[in-house]
Amino acid sequence: MIALPNGDLCVADRLYSRLQVLSRDGEQKHTIGNYGRSTGQVVSCKGMACDGDSIYVSDYAKSRVQKLRLHDGALVASVGNYGTSKRAGSTTPMLNCPHGLAFVEDRLYVADCFNHRVVVFSPALHFLFAFAHEGKGRGELRYPRGVAYLGGGELVVACEANPNPNPSPSPNPNANANPNPDQVVASEGNHRLEVYDLQGAYVRSIGARPTPDP
């Protein structure tokens, strides 16, 4: 579910493979999408983002992201076809079960879950770049699932295998002075958040796997 610029809500209705646009009082205004594998249709919605006029939807089952017009659901653009991490390098738009989305400063950030990376597209869904790769080290990802914009010059991903419960110092001494907006990416498997700037450069880590009580 996301809040739209006009105050309405857009809810992923996965059982019926559609999006529902609701008023603040819960009244259904209209629906977007319907079940199907053709472009413009939805099988399994995992993430949404809005640029004001259109809504971006990640389709987990079809390994694609679609841009649909907000007021009538018409297809504007579609990107992605299935590609594993061995085939999906840092210069390809192949996706493998995309999840969370965030639209920030005319860029769409996509959590490319089973490729263990974040892929960045233009508003027209043209591939720009990708960053991160699979691993348990700082700045690495395992199954990223969510993306959220914070503001302030950073991105974040949740990871396991971090023995330090405190945020790690940034390898970049100027990271704290970064004037760019922040981006947060939630990832399962590493029990922490990895912080990046909007260009994909690693900044720091937050959190760790909890220690069981004795």
SERO-4910 file (N, C-alpha, C, O; in steps of 0.05 Angstrom, whole numbers):
BEGIN
 pado doro    nc1    nc2    nc3   cac1   cac2   cac3    cc1    cc2    cc3    oc1    oc2    oc3
  Met    A     17    -24      0      0      0      0     18     25      0     38     26     14
  Ile    A      9     45    -16     24     70    -15      3     93    -15    -20     90    -23
  Ala    A     12    116     -5     -5    140     -6      1    155    -32     24    158    -40
  Leu    A    -20    164    -45    -18    179    -70    -15    208    -64    -23    217    -43
  Pro    A     -5    224    -83     -1    253    -78    -26    268    -70    -25    287    -56
  Asn    A    -50    258    -79    -75    273    -73    -87    263    -47   -109    272    -39
  Gly    A    -74    245    -32    -84    236     -7    -98    209     -8   -105    198     13
  Asp    A   -104    199    -32   -116    173    -35    -96    151    -28    -72    157    -26
  Leu    A   -106    127    -26    -89    104    -21    -90     85    -45   -111     82    -58
  Cys    A    -68     73    -51    -67     52    -72    -59     26    -58    -37     24    -46
  Val    A    -76      6    -60    -72    -19    -45    -68    -42    -65    -83    -45    -85
  Ala    A    -47    -58    -61    -43    -82    -78    -62   -104    -69    -60   -115    -48
  Asp    A    -81   -110    -87   -101   -131    -82    -91   -157    -96   -100   -163   -118
  Arg    A    -73   -171    -83    -59   -193    -96    -77   -216   -103    -73   -230   -123
  Leu    A    -98   -221    -87   -116   -243    -93   -130   -239   -120   -134   -259   -134
  Tyr    A   -136   -214   -127   -149   -209   -153   -130   -197   -174   -139   -187   -195
  Ser    A   -104   -197   -167    -84   -187   -186    -91   -159   -197    -92   -155   -221
  Arg    A    -95   -141   -179   -102   -114   -187    -94    -94   -165    -86   -103   -143
  Leu    A    -96    -69   -171    -92    -48   -151   -119    -34   -146   -134    -30   -165
  Gln    A   -124    -28   -121   -148    -13   -114   -140     15   -105   -123     19    -87
  Val    A   -153     35   -116   -149     63   -108   -172     70    -89   -196     69    -97
  Leu    A   -166     77    -64   -186     83    -44   -184    112    -34   -162    123    -34
  Ser    A   -206    123    -26   -206    149    -14   -195    146     15   -190    124     24
  Arg    A   -190    169     28   -181    168     55   -201    155     74   -193    144     95
  Asp    A   -227    154     66   -247    141     82   -252    112     74   -269     99     85
  Gly    A   -235    102     55   -237     74     48   -257     68     25   -261     45     18
  Glu    A   -268     89     13   -286     85    -10   -270     78    -35   -251     92    -42
  Gln    A   -278     57    -49   -264     50    -73   -270     69    -95   -293     74   -102
  Lys    A   -249     81   -107   -253    100   -129   -251     85   -156   -268     89   -173
  His    A   -230     69   -159   -228     53   -183   -206     32   -179   -192     32   -159
  Thr    A   -204     14   -198   -183     -7   -197   -165     -4   -221   -172      8   -242
  Ile    A   -141    -14   -218   -121    -13   -239   -111    -42   -244   -103    -56   -225
  Gly    A   -111    -51   -269   -100    -77   -275   -119    -99   -272   -140    -96   -259
  Asn    A   -112   -122   -283   -128   -146   -281   -109   -170   -285    -87   -166   -296
  Tyr    A   -117   -193   -278   -100   -217   -280    -93   -223   -309   -110   -223   -327
  Gly    A    -67   -228   -314    -59   -236   -340    -29   -233   -343    -16   -219   -328
  Arg    A    -18   -246   -364     11   -245   -368     19   -226   -390     43   -223   -395
  Ser    A      0   -214   -404      6   -195   -424     15   -168   -411      9   -163   -388
  Thr    A     29   -151   -427     36   -125   -416     11   -109   -409     -9   -110   -424
  Gly    A     12    -95   -387    -12    -81   -377    -28    -97   -358    -46    -86   -345
  Gln    A    -23   -123   -356    -37   -140   -337    -18   -147   -314      6   -143   -316
  Val    A    -29   -159   -293    -13   -164   -268    -18   -193   -259    -41   -202   -260
  Val    A      3   -206   -251      1   -233   -239      4   -231   -209    -13   -240   -194
  Ser    A     26   -219   -200     32   -218   -171     46   -192   -165     70   -189   -168
  Cys    A     31   -172   -155     42   -146   -149     58   -147   -123     47   -157   -102
  Lys    A     83   -138   -123     99   -138    -98    106   -110    -89    109   -105    -65
  Gly    A    109    -91   -107    117    -64    -99    103    -43   -116     95    -48   -139
  Met    A    100    -19   -105     88      3   -120    103     29   -114    115     32    -93
  Ala    A    102     47   -133    112     75   -129     96     92   -148     85     83   -168
  Cys    A     95    118   -142     79    137   -158     95    162   -163    109    172   -146
  Asp    A     93    172   -188    106    197   -196     86    220   -198     94    242   -207
  Gly    A     61    216   -190     41    236   -191     20    231   -213     -4    235   -208
  Asp    A     29    223   -236     11    217   -258      8    187   -264    -12    178   -274
  Ser    A     29    172   -257     29    143   -263     37    128   -238     50    138   -220
  Ile    A     31    102   -239     39     84   -217     57     63   -229     51     51   -250
  Tyr    A     78     57   -214     97     36   -223     91     11   -206     87     13   -182
  Val    A     90    -12   -219     83    -37   -205    104    -58   -212    110    -63   -235
  Ser    A    114    -71   -191    132    -94   -196    116   -120   -196    100   -124   -177
  Asp    A    119   -136   -216    105   -161   -219    125   -184   -213    141   -191   -230
  Tyr    A    123   -194   -189    142   -215   -179    142   -239   -198    163   -249   -205
  Ala    A    118   -249   -206    116   -273   -221    126   -270   -250    136   -289   -262
  Lys    A    124   -246   -261    133   -241   -288    160   -228   -290    170   -223   -312
  Ser    A    173   -223   -267    199   -210   -267    200   -185   -284    218   -182   -301
  Arg    A    181   -168   -279    180   -143   -295    169   -120   -278    157   -125   -257
  Val    A    173    -96   -287    161    -72   -275    145    -58   -297    155    -55   -319
  Gln    A    121    -49   -290    104    -35   -309     97     -7   -298     94     -3   -274
  Lys    A     94     11   -317     85     38   -310     56     40   -322     52     38   -346
  Leu    A     37     45   -304      9     47   -312     -2     74   -305      4     86   -284
  Arg    A    -19     85   -323    -30    111   -319    -49    110   -295    -66     92   -293
  Leu    A    -46    129   -277    -61    128   -251    -91    130   -255   -105    116   -241
  His    A   -100    147   -272   -129    152   -273   -145    131   -288   -169    128   -283
  Asp    A   -132    115   -306   -147     95   -320   -132     68   -323   -143     49   -334
  Gly    A   -108     66   -313    -93     41   -313    -81     34   -340    -71     12   -343
  Ala    A    -81     52   -359    -70     46   -385    -40     42   -383    -26     56   -368
  Leu    A    -29     23   -399     -1     18   -399     15     41   -411      8     50   -433
  Val    A     35     50   -397     53     70   -407     80     58   -416     90     65   -438
  Ala    A     91     41   -400    116     28   -406    119      2   -390    106     -1   -370
  Ser    A    137    -15   -399    142    -40   -385    171    -47   -390    182    -42   -411
  Val    A    184    -59   -369    212    -66   -372    217    -92   -356    203    -98   -336
  Gly    A    237   -107   -365    246   -130   -350    237   -156   -363    215   -159   -373
  Asn    A    255   -175   -363    249   -203   -369    267   -219   -351    287   -210   -341
  Tyr    A    260   -244   -347    273   -260   -327    303   -264   -334    310   -270   -356
  Gly    A    319   -259   -313    348   -263   -316    360   -269   -289    355   -253   -270
  Thr    A    376   -290   -287    388   -297   -261    413   -280   -257    421   -265   -275
  Ser    A    424   -281   -233    447   -264   -226    471   -269   -244    487   -252   -248
  Lys    A    473   -294   -255    495   -300   -272    493   -286   -299    512   -280   -313
  Arg    A    468   -281   -307    463   -268   -333    457   -238   -330    463   -222   -348
  Ala    A    447   -230   -307    440   -202   -303    463   -187   -290    466   -186   -266
  Gly    A    480   -175   -307    503   -160   -298    495   -132   -291    471   -125   -290
  Ser    A    515   -115   -286    510    -88   -277    500    -70   -300    494    -47   -296
  Thr    A    499    -81   -325    491    -65   -348    467    -76   -362    462    -69   -385
  Thr    A    451    -93   -349    428   -105   -362    402   -101   -346    404    -99   -321
  Pro    A    379    -98   -359    354    -94   -345    340   -120   -338    316   -119   -330
  Met    A    353   -143   -340    341   -168   -332    334   -167   -302    349   -156   -286
  Leu    A    311   -178   -294    302   -178   -267    295   -207   -258    289   -224   -275
  Asn    A    296   -212   -232    289   -238   -222    273   -234   -196    284   -230   -175
  Cys    A    246   -234   -200    228   -230   -177    231   -203   -164    237   -202   -140
  Pro    A    226   -181   -178    229   -155   -166    208   -150   -144    185   -160   -146
  His    A    216   -136   -124    198   -130   -101    194   -100    -98    181    -88   -115
  Gly    A    205    -88    -77    199    -60    -70    209    -40    -91    229    -44   -105
  Leu    A    194    -18    -93    200      4   -111    201     31    -96    187     34    -76
  Ala    A    216     49   -106    216     77    -96    222     96   -119    241     91   -134
  Phe    A    207    117   -121    211    137   -142    223    161   -129    210    175   -114
  Val    A    248    167   -136    263    189   -123    278    205   -145    294    194   -160
  Glu    A    272    231   -146    286    249   -163    288    239   -192    309    238   -204
  Asp    A    264    232   -203    262    222   -230    278    197   -236    287    192   -258
  Arg    A    280    180   -215    292    154   -218    275    134   -203    265    139   -181
  Leu    A    272    110   -215    258     88   -202    278     68   -192    293     57   -208
  Tyr    A    278     63   -166    295     43   -153    280     17   -149    258     18   -137
  Val    A    291     -5   -158    277    -31   -158    294    -51   -142    317    -55   -148
  Ala    A    282    -63   -121    295    -85   -107    293   -110   -123    272   -123   -124
  Asp    A    315   -117   -137    316   -141   -154    323   -165   -137    346   -173   -134
  Cys    A    302   -176   -124    305   -194   -101    325   -217   -106    345   -220    -92
  Phe    A    319   -234   -126    335   -258   -129    361   -254   -145    376   -272   -150
  Asn    A    365   -229   -153    391   -222   -165    408   -206   -145    431   -198   -151
  His    A    398   -202   -120    413   -191    -98    425   -164   -105    449   -159   -101
  Arg    A    409   -147   -117    419   -120   -125    396   -101   -126    372   -108   -123
  Val    A    402    -76   -131    382    -55   -136    386    -45   -165    409    -39   -173
  Val    A    365    -43   -180    366    -34   -208    352     -7   -210    331     -2   -197
  Val    A    364     11   -225    354     39   -227    345     44   -256    360     39   -275
  Phe    A    321     55   -258    309     62   -285    301     91   -286    297    104   -265
  Ser    A    299    101   -310    288    128   -315    258    127   -312    246    105   -310
  Pro    A    244    150   -312    215    150   -311    202    135   -335    180    125   -332
  Ala    A    216    133   -357    206    118   -380    214     89   -379    209     74   -398
  Leu    A    225     80   -356    234     53   -352    257     45   -370    259     22   -379
  His    A    274     64   -376    300     58   -390    320     52   -368    323     66   -349
  Phe    A    335     30   -373    355     21   -354    377     43   -351    388     53   -371
  Leu    A    384     50   -326    405     69   -320    430     55   -309    452     56   -321
  Phe    A    427     41   -287    449     26   -275    439      8   -253    415     10   -246
  Ala    A    456    -10   -243    449    -27   -221    473    -27   -202    495    -21   -209
  Phe    A    467    -33   -176    489    -34   -157    484    -56   -136    461    -65   -132
  Ala    A    505    -63   -122    507    -84   -102    507   -112   -114    501   -115   -138
  His    A    514   -131    -98    515   -159   -107    511   -177    -82    512   -167    -60
  Glu    A    508   -203    -87    503   -222    -65    526   -224    -46    549   -226    -55
  Gly    A    521   -225    -21    542   -230     -1    533   -222     27    511   -210     30
  Lys    A    549   -228     47    543   -222     75    561   -200     85    558   -192    108
  Gly    A    578   -190     69    596   -168     77    581   -141     77    559   -139     66
  Arg    A    593   -121     88    581    -94     88    578    -84     60    597    -85     44
  Gly    A    555    -74     54    549    -64     27    539    -85      8    533    -79    -15
  Glu    A    538   -110     17    528   -132      0    499   -139      8    490   -132     30
  Leu    A    485   -152    -10    456   -157     -5    450   -187     -8    463   -202    -22
  Arg    A    429   -195      7    417   -221      3    387   -218      3    375   -212     23
  Tyr    A    375   -222    -21    347   -220    -25    334   -194    -16    318   -193      2
  Pro    A    343   -172    -28    330   -146    -20    301   -146    -28    293   -155    -49
  Arg    A    284   -135    -10    255   -137    -14    241   -110    -14    220   -107    -27
  Gly    A    251    -90      0    237    -65      2    255    -41     -3    279    -42      3
  Val    A    244    -20    -13    259      5    -18    242     29     -8    218     30    -13
  Ala    A    254     47      7    240     70     17    258     95     17    282     92     24
  Tyr    A    247    117     10    263    142      9    263    156     36    242    161     48
  Leu    A    287    163     45    289    177     71    295    207     68    285    223     84
  Gly    A    311    215     49    320    242     47    346    245     63    347    236     86
  Gly    A    366    258     51    390    263     66    415    251     54    437    256     65
  Gly    A    414    236     33    438    227     19    445    198     22    469    191     18
  Glu    A    426    180     28    433    152     33    412    132     24    389    140     19
  Leu    A    420    107     21    403     84     15    408     62     37    429     62     49
  Val    A    389     44     42    393     24     63    383     -4     55    362     -6     40
  Val    A    397    -26     63    388    -54     58    392    -71     83    413    -69     96
  Ala    A    373    -88     90    375   -105    114    390   -131    109    385   -145     89
  Cys    A    410   -137    126    428   -160    122    434   -176    147    432   -165    169
  Glu    A    442   -201    144    449   -219    166    480   -218    169    493   -202    155
  Ala    A    491   -234    187    520   -238    190    535   -212    195    558   -209    186
  Asn    A    523   -194    211    537   -170    219    542   -172    249    524   -169    265
  Pro    A    567   -177    257    572   -182    286    571   -156    302    572   -157    327
  Asn    A    570   -133    289    571   -108    304    543    -96    307    531    -90    286
  Pro    A    532    -94    331    505    -84    334    503    -54    329    481    -43    328
  Asn    A    525    -40    327    525    -11    323    529     -5    293    542    -20    279
  Pro    A    518     18    284    523     25    256    553     27    251    568     38    267
  Ser    A    562     17    228    590     17    221    599     45    212    582     59    201
  Pro    A    624     52    216    633     77    205    634     76    175    639     55    163
  Ser    A    629     98    162    629     99    133    658     97    123    676    110    134
  Pro    A    662     81    101    689     81     89    695    107     75    718    112     67
  Asn    A    675    123     71    678    149     57    678    171     78    657    176     89
  Pro    A    700    185     83    700    206    104    682    229     98    675    244    116
  Asn    A    673    232     73    655    254     65    626    245     64    609    260     56
  Ala    A    621    220     71    594    209     68    573    225     83    551    230     73
  Asn    A    580    233    107    560    248    124    554    275    113    534    288    120
  Ala    A    572    285     95    568    311     83    554    310     56    550    330     43
  Asn    A    546    285     49    533    281     23    507    296     21    489    291     38
  Pro    A    503    314      3    479    330      2    456    316    -13    433    326    -13
  Asn    A    461    293    -25    440    279    -41    419    267    -22    425    261      1
  Pro    A    394    263    -32    373    250    -16    380    221     -9    396    209    -23
  Asp    A    368    211     12    373    183     20    353    164      7    331    172     -2
  Gln    A    360    139      6    343    118     -3    347     94     15    369     89     24
  Val    A    325     80     22    327     57     39    318     32     25    296     33     12
  Val    A    333     11     26    325    -14     14    325    -36     36    345    -40     49
  Ala    A    302    -49     40    301    -70     60    307    -97     47    297   -102     25
  Ser    A    324   -113     60    333   -138     48    332   -160     69    340   -155     92
  Glu    A    322   -184     62    322   -205     82    348   -221     79    360   -221     58
  Gly    A    355   -236    101    378   -254     99    403   -243    112    420   -259    119
  Asn    A    406   -217    116    430   -207    128    425   -192    154    444   -182    167
  His    A    400   -190    163    392   -179    190    404   -152    195    411   -145    218
  Arg    A    406   -135    174    415   -108    179    407    -91    155    398   -101    135
  Leu    A    411    -65    158    406    -47    136    432    -37    124    450    -28    139
  Glu    A    435    -39     98    458    -28     85    451     -1     74    430      3     61
  Val    A    469     19     78    463     46     70    480     53     46    504     49     45
  Tyr    A    466     65     25    480     73      1    471    102     -5    451    112      5
  Asp    A    486    115    -23    476    140    -34    460    134    -59    458    111    -67
  Leu    A    449    154    -71    431    149    -94    445    141   -119    433    134   -139
  Gln    A    472    142   -119    488    131   -141    496    102   -136    509     90   -153
  Gly    A    489     91   -113    495     63   -107    521     59    -92    529     36    -89
  Ala    A    534     80    -83    559     77    -68    553     70    -39    536     83    -27
  Tyr    A    567     50    -28    562     42     -1    571     64     18    592     77     15
  Val    A    554     69     39    560     90     59    564     78     86    585     83     99
  Arg    A    546     61     96    548     50    123    528     28    127    512     23    109
  Ser    A    528     15    150    509     -6    157    496      0    183    507     14    200
  Ile    A    471     -9    186    456     -5    210    445    -31    220    433    -46    205
  Gly    A    448    -37    246    435    -60    258    452    -85    256    474    -85    244
  Ala    A    442   -107    268    455   -133    268    435   -154    277    413   -147    286
  Arg    A    442   -179    273    425   -201    282    424   -200    313    444   -198    326
  Pro    A    399   -202    324    397   -200    354    410   -224    367    410   -247    357
  Thr    A    423   -219    390    435   -241    406    414   -253    425    401   -239    440
  Pro    A    410   -280    424    390   -293    441    396   -288    471    420   -285    479
  Asp    A    375   -286    487    379   -283    516    392   -308    527    385   -330    518
  Pro    A    410   -305    547    423   -329    559    402   -345    574    409   -366    585
***
